[in-house]
């Protein structure tokens, strides 16, 4: 499990360096991404059927937006 996590972080770090101007290391990359939070809201409508599920992204520093978008780190919200 640890080897898989290490390989994923290394891959994301390399892509961040290639696609953006990111100059930090893997730990800094994870620290910056830790501030981007996504949550799933489940609304019970009272009607029959499945509840309504929505995704919501917490506001984050817009300086990180190019890197997050370049690495496709945000889920499709809609």
Phi and psi in degrees as GROMACS dihedral restraints (atoms count N, CA, C in turn):
[ dihedral_restraints ]
;  ai    aj    ak    al  type     phi  dphi    fc
    3     4     5     6     1   -65.7    20    10
    4     5     6     7     1   -36.9    20    10
    6     7     8     9     1   -66.0    20    10
    7     8     9    10     1   -40.9    20    10
    9    10    11    12     1   -62.3    20    10
   10    11    12    13     1   -44.9    20    10
   12    13    14    15     1   -62.5    20    10
   13    14    15    16     1   -42.5    20    10
   15    16    17    18     1   -61.4    20    10
   16    17    18    19     1   -44.2    20    10
   18    19    20    21     1   -64.9    20    10
   19    20    21    22     1   -39.7    20    10
   21    22    23    24     1   -65.2    20    10
   22    23    24    25     1   -43.7    20    10
   24    25    26    27     1   -64.8    20    10
   25    26    27    28     1   -40.8    20    10
   27    28    29    30     1   -63.5    20    10
   28    29    30    31     1   -42.5    20    10
   30    31    32    33     1   -63.1    20    10
   31    32    33    34     1   -46.0    20    10
   33    34    35    36     1   -63.2    20    10
   34    35    36    37     1   -38.5    20    10
   36    37    38    39     1   -63.9    20    10
   37    38    39    40     1   -43.8    20    10
   39    40    41    42     1   -63.6    20    10
   40    41    42    43     1   -42.1    20    10
   42    43    44    45     1   -66.0    20    10
   43    44    45    46     1   -37.1    20    10
   45    46    47    48     1   -63.7    20    10
   46    47    48    49     1   -39.2    20    10
   48    49    50    51     1   -69.7    20    10
   49    50    51    52     1   -35.6    20    10
   51    52    53    54     1   -76.7    20    10
   52    53    54    55     1   -42.8    20    10
   54    55    56    57     1   -91.0    20    10
   55    56    57    58     1   -18.9    20    10
   57    58    59    60     1  -132.8    20    10
   58    59    60    61     1  -174.7    20    10
   60    61    62    63     1   -97.1    20    10
   61    62    63    64     1    29.2    20    10
   63    64    65    66     1   -68.2    20    10
   64    65    66    67     1   128.5    20    10
   66    67    68    69     1  -116.7    20    10
   67    68    69    70     1    -0.3    20    10
   69    70    71    72     1   -85.7    20    10
   70    71    72    73     1  -176.9    20    10
   72    73    74    75     1   -95.0    20    10
   73    74    75    76     1  -178.7    20    10
   75    76    77    78     1   -60.6    20    10
   76    77    78    79     1   -37.0    20    10
   78    79    80    81     1   -66.0    20    10
   79    80    81    82     1   -40.0    20    10
   81    82    83    84     1   -66.7    20    10
   82    83    84    85     1   -37.7    20    10
   84    85    86    87     1   -60.2    20    10
   85    86    87    88     1   -47.6    20    10
   87    88    89    90     1   -65.5    20    10
   88    89    90    91     1   -36.6    20    10
   90    91    92    93     1   -64.9    20    10
   91    92    93    94     1   -39.5    20    10
   93    94    95    96     1   -69.6    20    10
   94    95    96    97     1   -38.6    20    10
   96    97    98    99     1   -73.2    20    10
   97    98    99   100     1   -20.7    20    10
   99   100   101   102     1   -64.8    20    10
  100   101   102   103     1   -20.4    20    10
  102   103   104   105     1   -86.4    20    10
  103   104   105   106     1    -9.5    20    10
  105   106   107   108     1   -94.1    20    10
  106   107   108   109     1   112.7    20    10
  108   109   110   111     1  -117.4    20    10
  109   110   111   112     1   142.7    20    10
  111   112   113   114     1  -127.2    20    10
  112   113   114   115     1   136.5    20    10
  114   115   116   117     1  -132.1    20    10
  115   116   117   118     1   157.9    20    10
  117   118   119   120     1  -110.6    20    10
  118   119   120   121     1   122.9    20    10
  120   121   122   123     1  -101.8    20    10
  121   122   123   124     1   129.5    20    10
  123   124   125   126     1  -113.1    20    10
  124   125   126   127     1   116.6    20    10
  126   127   128   129     1  -103.4    20    10
  127   128   129   130     1   122.3    20    10
  129   130   131   132     1   -86.7    20    10
  130   131   132   133     1   109.5    20    10
  132   133   134   135     1   -81.5    20    10
  133   134   135   136     1   -17.2    20    10
  135   136   137   138     1    89.3    20    10
  136   137   138   139     1   -11.1    20    10
  138   139   140   141     1   -86.9    20    10
  139   140   141   142     1   166.0    20    10
  141   142   143   144     1   -68.5    20    10
  142   143   144   145     1   155.6    20    10
  144   145   146   147     1   101.9    20    10
  145   146   147   148     1  -167.1    20    10
  147   148   149   150     1   -75.5    20    10
  148   149   150   151     1   150.4    20    10
  150   151   152   153     1   -71.6    20    10
  151   152   153   154     1   159.5    20    10
  153   154   155   156     1   -80.5    20    10
  154   155   156   157     1   129.3    20    10
  156   157   158   159     1  -116.5    20    10
  157   158   159   160     1   128.4    20    10
  159   160   161   162     1  -127.7    20    10
  160   161   162   163     1   147.6    20    10
  162   163   164   165     1  -101.7    20    10
  163   164   165   166     1   141.6    20    10
  165   166   167   168     1  -137.6    20    10
  166   167   168   169     1   131.5    20    10
  168   169   170   171     1   -98.7    20    10
  169   170   171   172     1   130.0    20    10
  171   172   173   174     1   -69.3    20    10
  172   173   174   175     1   145.3    20    10
  174   175   176   177     1   -62.2    20    10
  175   176   177   178     1   140.5    20    10
  177   178   179   180     1  -139.8    20    10
  178   179   180   181     1   169.0    20    10
  180   181   182   183     1   -59.9    20    10
  181   182   183   184     1   126.6    20    10
  183   184   185   186     1   -69.5    20    10
  184   185   186   187     1   -13.0    20    10
  186   187   188   189     1   -67.0    20    10
  187   188   189   190     1   -25.2    20    10
  189   190   191   192     1   -85.9    20    10
  190   191   192   193     1   -13.4    20    10
  192   193   194   195     1   -57.9    20    10
  193   194   195   196     1   -44.5    20    10
  195   196   197   198     1   -59.5    20    10
  196   197   198   199     1   -40.7    20    10
  198   199   200   201     1   -68.9    20    10
  199   200   201   202     1   -42.9    20    10
  201   202   203   204     1   -64.0    20    10
  202   203   204   205     1   -40.6    20    10
  204   205   206   207     1   -71.5    20    10
  205   206   207   208     1   -37.3    20    10
  207   208   209   210     1   -64.4    20    10
  208   209   210   211     1   -32.3    20    10
  210   211   212   213     1   -96.8    20    10
  211   212   213   214     1     6.9    20    10
  213   214   215   216     1    54.2    20    10
  214   215   216   217     1    46.9    20    10
  216   217   218   219     1   -88.8    20    10
  217   218   219   220     1   -10.1    20    10
  219   220   221   222     1   -97.1    20    10
  220   221   222   223     1   136.2    20    10
  222   223   224   225     1   -72.4    20    10
  223   224   225   226     1   160.6    20    10
  225   226   227   228     1   -73.1    20    10
  226   227   228   229     1   119.8    20    10
  228   229   230   231     1  -109.7    20    10
  229   230   231   232     1   128.6    20    10
